[in-house]
Amino acid sequence: MNFSVIKNSSALATTPLRRDALEILEAGYQAILTKEVVESEVEVNGQYLRIGERVIALGVFKRIFFVGIGKCALDAGEVFEEKLGSWLTDGIILDVRGATLKKLRSKIGTHPFPSEQNVEASQSIADLLEGLTDTDLLITVISGGASSLLCLPYDLTCETIGLITKTLMGKGATIDEINTFRKHTSKIQGGQFAKLAYPATVVSLIFSDVPGDDIATVASGPTVLDTTNIADARAVLEKYDIEKLCKLPECELVETPKDPEYFLRVNNILFITTKKALEAMRREAERLGYYAEIVSAELQGEARAVGQHLVGQATAPKTCRLWGGETTVLVNKEGRGGRCQEAVLGALTNIKDGVLCIAATSDGWDNTPFAGAIGDPVTLERARELGLDPLTASENNQAYDFFEKVGSHIDTGRTGANVSDWYITLTQ
């Protein structure tokens, strides 16, 4: 095994059940580390580039570019730069982290809400794309986080898009709904990226972080022919009463490219999904002596209710159940936390002896510096000693403060990976 991704495993592993749960979670992180996955699946041999089972003849192109966007972009870009070597002409990486590279230009953006620095970086990507020709090859890495990072709006300001996005999140809108809105306000998402790059050949590696692995939803589908329309986007705004922020029809929405010509030379590859991590966790649980099952890779729902439901089902002894997905949080107060920590708060209101629940993000950032949390009787007892009530913390959206005080938070830092959130229940 590589270095431990979970930085505070030793402090958390105070019971045998916790130790096993953390080893299972660690196996998931190890399975989707971006650099290791790209290293194993990408190879340059002479003038041929192999990506998985796909082989590309580099010598037929006059120029070769790389653009990486999202939380996996930097790690993937570093590997591609090294492997392509002199074949690489130029490129840009837009991530929440940055580095000094040999040829690729590293740009840092903000997440989960866009900013002017995102717009500036996105414009530089658009400028690169518009200069491509039919003799060029563009390799892209599209990963989670890019919906906010890749921000190049038509008429709305970046601040307005951020405000609408925050409101949609707070009202429990799904990622599909949020990204439908984003696509129809953007010059570069919803297939606009592919249109800008046309007529170059595009090979797009997609790191899925969405339930169901719909490549049109990942990062708001910059290289994918969009099937939604302006009416769909307007329906989302009306459903969540966004008129107060952006009066309709003054909030101008734009149609995404529908001409298939722009996508004929685009090769979208679903490169990695949360299923890879779930399978690794299942194998580790079995190695530790548990009956293990992957229940779903498409878990959705309100976070607190999901947490309550998952632990309520944890009745069979010596069993590990696994889910991947993305829940939503109903924001009542201006607290701190994320959907994984909220889910564990919900679980704590229904936890039983001999049962443990973990919810954690794959990218290590659950809207806070925590990746997630552990919920079990140990967590609950510590909370009682401190006079903390998980139900009150949940109602006030104070998950971050709650788990920081009880010491049941999971600390990984930014992992450089991003597939989805993970949910684990374990029984003695």
C-alpha positions, 0 to 999 in steps of 0.5 A: 500500500502507498502512503496512508491517505487518512492522516488521523487514522491512528487517533480515530482507530480506538476500537476494533470496529473503527480500525476495520472501517478505516482500513476499508475506507483507506482501500477506497482512497488507494484505488482511485489516486489519480497519479497512480491510475493514470500511470497504470493506464497511460503509456507512450511507446514511440509515436503511439499513445495508449490510454487503456485499450485505445491507441492513438498515433501521435505522429499524424498530428502537427501539434498536441495539446493538453487541457485538464480541468477539475480536482484531478487535473493537476495530478493527471496533468503532471503524468501526461506532461512527463509521458508525452515529453517532446510530443507536447506543444502546450496546455493548461491545467485549472485545479483548486491546487497549483504547481510549476510545470515544464510546459503546462500552465497551472492555474488555480481556481475557486470551488464550490463557487466560481470567481473572477479568477475562474473566469480569467483561467477559463478564458485562457482555455477558450483562447487556446481552443479557438486556435486549434485546427484539424491537424491538432490533437487535444487531450483533456482530463475532465473531473469533478469540481470543473462545473465551478472552475470552468466558468465563462458566463454569457451575460450573467456575472460570475457573482450571480451564477455563484449566488444562484448555485449556492441557493440551489444547493441550499434548497436541495437541488440535485447535481443534475438540476444545478448543472442544467442551469450552469450549461445554459449560462455558459460559453464553455460548458454543455458541449461548448468546449467541443464546439470551441475545439472543433475541428481538432481531434479531442480525446477526453478522459472523464473522471466521474463524480456523479451518481449514474456516471452520466458523462453529460453531467460530469463538470456540466458536460463540456465535451458532450452533446447536451440533451437539455434545453433552455426550457429545462434550465428555466424549469429548474429556476422556477422550481426553486423560486430563483426569480427573486435573485434573477428575474425571469425572463431577464435572466438570459439563458442560452442554448447549448450546441445541438449540431452533431458535427461539432462532436464527430471528432470528440472521443469521450472516455469514461476513465474512472468511476466510484465503482473502482473504489467501492470494489476495492473497499468490498475486497478489503472488507472481505479480507477482514472477515466481513460479509460485504456488499455494494448496495448502490453506486447511485445513492441520492437523497437528503443527507440527514435522512440518508444517514438515518436510513443507512444505519437503520438497515445495519442489522446483520452481524459482521456485515459491511455495506457500501454505497457511492453517490451524492446527497443534498443538504437542506440549509436552515442556518449559516453553519459549517459542514458538508453533506457527508458530515450531515449524513453522519449526524443523521446516523447518530440519531439512529445509531445502535450498539455494534454499528458504525457509519462512515460518510466521506468525500473522495476529494477530501473536502466535504465543504470544509477541511474535513473529508467526512466523519465516523459515527458510532456509539463512541462518537455519541458518548463523547458528544454526551460528555461534552453536552453536544446533541447531534440533532441540534447540530444537524438542525443548525447545520453545525456538522463541522463544529460538532465533529471537530469537538468530538474528534470523529472527523476524517482528515485526508487533505486534498486528495487530488482524486474525485469520484463521488462520496462514499457511505459505509456501515459496519456491524460487529 
